[in-house]
Amino acid sequence: MINISTREWALFSSLLAYSLVPAFGGLLRVIELGGGPAIVPENPRALGDPGPVVLHVLSSFLFCLVGALQFLPSVRRHYPALHRAAGRLVATAGCVSALTGLWMTHFFPFPDELQGPLLYWVRIALSFGMFGLIVWAVLAIKSRKVLEHGAAMLRAYAIGIGASTQAVFGIGWMVAFGTEMLGPARDGMMVFAWVFNLLMAELLIAKMFAQQSRPIA
């Protein structure tokens, strides 16, 4: 049993719940592709080439959920072996998620109302960026650059949970206006969700570096 504080449990639970927003629909899609009942709306791209979809859903699920564990100071401090083992899993899953996302963005035929040029190029850039950040994080920790490692993984995590923020924004739009956001407006919302996540990550990183440089009284 991992002994962590109530505050850390609250943080961990919040990250899990937030990550499950898009993961739930993705897991239902995996069940469907595995021969289960069709619960979510049909997706011809997934049915035509299920391999990348299944890999992307499962790797993203692991990256977001196991990655949430890495944010807990008690785990890093008191369970270093668990942190390292989980980190290897998170790094591998994150790389698979980024590369399968890159593959689907480029090779899957998206209708214009679901992906225009803006969203296409941002997805391409962020897929490469997420992969590069994870590789840099691994190299940084091997060189004992702990803060740089944490900053790179936090930025990669912000990209990885972009689907959660997009789902929240999209659901909010549907509740407010009664229709699904499509076309350029949807592209803009999707991009803004990633920008929002990365801005939040930069604020946390700045706080993390400031605490590290604060002189000990």
N, C-alpha and C positions, 0 to 999 in steps of 0.2 A: 504494500500500500504506500503510495507516494504521499508524503506529508507536506502539504502546501497550505498557505494561509487562505482565509476566507476570501480576501480580496483577489488573490490569484485564481481561486476557483471561479469567482465571478467573471474575471477576464477570460479565462479559458472557456467557460460556458458561453460567453457572449461571442467569442470568435467561432466556436463550433456552430452555434445557431446561425450566425451570419454566413458562414461558409456553406451551410446546408440549404440555403435558399435556392441557388442554382443546382447544387449537387443532387438534390432530390429528383428533379426532373431528368437530369442526366442518367441517374441510376435506373429510373423507370425505362429510359430509352435502352439501356444495356440489357435489362430484363426482356424487353420486347425483341431486341436483336438476337437474344439467346433462345427465342422460341416461346417466350411468355406472352401474356395478353397485351394488346395494344391499348395502353391507357392514355398516353400523351398523343397529341396530334401527329399525323403521319409526316415524316420527313424523307422525301425521296433521295436526298443526298446521303443520309445515313443508311437507307436501305440499299442503295446502289454500291456503297463502299463502306461496310461497317467497321472494318479493321481500325482505321485511324480514329473513328468516333469512340469505339470502346476503349482504346488505349488512352485517348485524351480524357475521357470522363473519369476513368479509374485513376490515372496518374494525377489529375487535378484534384480529385477527391482526397487522395493521400497527401498531396502537397499542402493543401489548405488545412486539413484536419490535423495531421501529425505536425505540421508546421506551427499550429497554434500552441502546441506543447513547448516549443522552443522559446516562446516569449516569457516563460515563467522563470524568474530569477532563482527560485528555490530549486528547480530542476537543474539549472546550469550549475548552481553552487554545490548542492548536496548529492546530485546524481549525475556526475560527469560522464560516466559510462553510458547511461541511458541517453543523455544529451548527444553524445557522439554517434551512437547507433541510430537514433532518430534522425540526426543530421544527415547521415549517409542516405537514409531512405528518402528524406525530404529533397535532398539535392538530386538524386536519381529521378524521383517522380517529377520534380520541377523541370528537369531537362527534357524528359519525355513529353510532358505537357506542352512546353514551349515548341518543341519540334513538330509534334502532331498538330498543334494549332497553326503553325506555319504551313504545314502540308495542306491542311483543309482550306486555309485562306486562299492559297494559290491555285489548288487543283479542283476544288469543289465549285460547281456552277451555282452562284448565288443570284437570285433575282435582284433587280436594281433597287426594289423597295427594302431589301434586307441588307444590302452591302453596295454602297457606291464607292467611287475612287478614294474619297477621304478615309473611310473606314478600312478599305483594303490596305492602303499604305500604312496607316497607323497600326493595324494588326501585324503587318509584316515587320515593321520597325520594333514593336514591342515584343514580338516573338524572339527576334534576334537579341533584343536588349535583355529579356528575362534569362535567356540561355547564357549570355555573356556575364551577367551579374552573378549567376550561380557559379560559373567557372571561376570568376574572380574571387568570390567568397571562399571557395575551396582552397585556392592558392594562398589567399590571405591568412587563413587559419593555419595552414601548413607553415607559414612564416611567422606565426604567433602574433599576427596583426588582428587582435580581437575586435577592436572597434570597427576597423574597416570591414572585417568579416560580417559583423552584425549589421552594419549599414547596408552592405550589398544584399544580404539576405532579406532585410526589411524592404528594400526597394523591389526585389524580385517578388516578395510576398504581396506587395501592393499591386503589382501587375497581375499576379495570379488570382487574387480575389476580385479583380475587376468585374467578373460576371456577377458577383454578389451585389455590388453597387449598382450595376446596370439593371439587375432584376428589381432592386428596391426603387430606383428611379422610374423604371417602366411600369411597375405596379402602381406607384403613386400617380403617374400620368393617367393610367386607365381608370383609377378611382376618381380622379378629378374631372376627367373629360369624357369618360365612358367609351373611348376608342383606343385601339392599339397605335402606338407611334410607329410610323413607317417613313421610308424615304430619307431625304436629307436631314429632317428633324431627328429621326432615329439615329442616323450616323453621328450627328452632333452630340446627342445624349450619350451614346456609347463612348465616344472619345472623351467627353467631359467627365464621365465616371472614372476613367483611368487617370485623368489629370487631377481630379479630386483626391483619389487614393494616393497618388505620388506626392501631392502637396502635404497630405497628412503624414506620410512617411518622412518627408524632409523635416517637418516640425519635430517629430519624435527623434530623428537622428541628431538634429541640432541640440535638443535637450540632452540626449545621451552624451554627446561630446562635451557639452557645457558642464555636466555633472562630473565627467572624468577629469576635466581640467581645473575644477574647483579646488582651491588649496585646503588642506586638512587643518582644522583649527587646533 
